[in-house]
Amino acid sequence: MPHKHKRHHYDDSDCYDIKACDRNICRSFEVSLPITITPYALPGEPDACCGGEVRIRHGHKRCDGIPRSHEFTVSQIINVEIPIAFGAKICYEDYCSEERGRCNDEA
């Protein structure tokens, strides 16, 4: 049986407040914050330089021992540097919300 509390009004002494129960309500909302991420890569001005000494490879010799021509290959290692700046532009928009209904644990 619910507990009765007598009202304390000087002009209405025959009235009662009846407290039946306490309830908490819970509503679920989904809150969204749109975020845009735009990645970028900005190449800088390339540069090249020699890497080490020149390498000379000789060709083959004739079997008769008489040099008629000389063949060789010249090679050079080159280092190419290209500076690249990587990053991202990040933009936030106004958030929005949508009511999803009752909470999962609410009966």
N, C-alpha and C positions, 0 to 999 in steps of 0.2 A: 504494500500500500504506500503510495507516495506520501512524503512528509509534507504537512501543511504548515505554512507560516502565516500568522495572523497579521493583517495589515494594520499599521499604526496611523490611521487617519482619524483625527478628532471628530469628523462629521460622518464617517462611514464605517463604524466599528463592527458591523456584521459581515464585512467582506474579507475574503481570504485569498492570498496568492498560493497557488498550488504549483510547486515545481515538480514536473514530471520526470525530466531527464535533461542532461546536458548533451549537446551534440557539437562536434567539430565537423565542418565541411572542408573538403579538399577538392580543388579543381586543378587539373593538369594543363599546363601551357607549353607549347613548343616555341622557344625564342630562337630566332635565326639572325645571324649577322653575315650578310653577304660580303665575301672577301674576294677580290680579284688579284691574282698574282700573274704578272707578265714577266717572264724571264727574258734576259737579254745577254748577248755576248758582243762586245765592241772590240773589233780587231784594231790594233795600233799599226804604226808604220813598221814594215818588216826590215830586218837588217841581216846581212850575211857577212861572214868572215871565214878565213881559212882555218882549218883545223889540222894542225900538224904540218909535216913536210910533204913535199911532192914525192910520189912513189913512181919509180920507173921500172917497168917490167920489160925485159928484153925478149925479142922474138927468137925463133929457132935458127940454128946455124946450118949451113949446107954441109953435106957429107964429104964433099971433096976438099973442104977446108978453105976454099977460096971465097972470100966474102964478095958477093955480087950486090947485095943490098942489105940494109940493116932495118930491122923492124923493131919497134918498141911502142909501148903504150904509156902515156903519162896519165896518172890519176891524182886527183886531189880531193880530199874530204872537205866539204864545206859545211859549216854550221849555220843554219838559218833560224833566226829567232823572230818570232811573231808575238808581241805582247797582246794578250787578250784579257779584257776586264769582264768578268762574269758577275752577274747580279740579278736583281729582280725588283720590279716596281710593285709595291703592295698598296692597294687601295681598299679602304673600308667604306661601306655605305651605311645608311641608317638601318638600325635593327628593326625587325618586325616580329610580331607574335601572333599565334593562332591558338585558340582554346581547343584542347584535345578531349575534354570531357572530365569524367570523374577520375580520381586517383585510383590506382590499382588496388590499394588496400581498403578502400571505402566500400562498405556494404550497402 
